[in-house]
């Protein structure tokens, strides 16, 4: 199994945004927390660990503006959300290029300040 460095000490944003499956446009749920490296998703799907999904979400970009980003997200864990029909699922973002990483880090750095 691939070893992934723990990133919980990085700033997390309490931005609640709807997350969409990019191909179908269907809602997967909402972010519970979010950073440049991943997110916790609260939704009705129990994702298999290791499954990769293309997701889109709108994040703030200025006072009243939002920017839509599309990322590949890989499920790292999924568990029932208390006694509800929902699941909490942890995803890490997978980047294709160094530019993608730098762009998202810059975007999230601006949001966390």
N, C-alpha and C positions, 0 to 999 in steps of 0.2 A: 504494500500500500504506500502511496506517495506521502511523504512527510511535508506538512505545511506549517510554516512558522506561525506561531500564535500572534494575532494582530489585535487582540482585544484592548491593548493599551493605546491604540490609535484613536483619535477623536471620532466619536459617533454622533450622528445628527438625528435628532428626534423629529425628522420630517415624515409626516404621514402622507404618502402618495399612493395612488392606485397603480398597480403593476399589471401589465398586459402581456399576454403571449404574443410575440411579434407576428407569427404566421397567421393566426386566426383572429387576432384582435380581442379575444375574450379576456375578461378580467380574471386574474389569478388571486387577487386579494390586495392587501395594503402593506406597506412597509411598517415594521415595528421599530426598527432602527436601520441606519444606512450609513455607509462610509464608502470611500473610493475603492475598497477591496471586497465589499460584500454587503449583504443585507439580511435582516430577518423578515420573512414574509409571513403574514397572518392571512390564511385563506382556507378554503374548503378542500384543498387537494393534499393528500399525503404523498409527497414526492419520494420516489425511490432514491436512496443515497447513491450518489455518483451520476445521476441523470443530469444531462445538460439541456438547457432550455434557452432559446433566444427571447429576451424580455425587453420591453420598452416601458419607460416611465418618464414623467415630466418632473423636472426639478427646478426650484426657483433660480431665476437669473435676473436679478434686479428687483425693484420694489413690486411691480405688478406683472412681471414677465416670467415665463417658464420656458425651458428648453427641453425638448424630447431627446432622450438618449436611448440607444439600443445597445444591449450588451448580451454576451453569452454568460449565463449563470449556471453554476454547477451545485447541486444540492449536496450539502455536507452532513446535515442531520434533519430529522423531521420527527415531531412528537405531538400528541394531542394537546390542545389548549384547554386545560382544566376539564370541566364537564360540559363542553360545548361541541358543536359539530365542526369546529375549526381546528386547524393545525398550525403550529409554529414551525417554520422551516428555515434553516440557516443556509445561505448561498454564498459562494465566493464568486467573484467576477473573473472571467478568463479573458485576457487581452491578447489580441493578435499581433500587435506591433508595439514598439517602444513609444511611438507617438500616441497611441490610444491610452497607454498608462499615464503619460505626462499630461495629456489633455484632461483626463478624469481627475487626476490628483490636483491639478490647478483649479479645476471647477469646484471640487469639494473643499479645497483649502480656502477659497474665497467665501464659501458658504459658512465655514466654521469660524470665521473671524468677524 
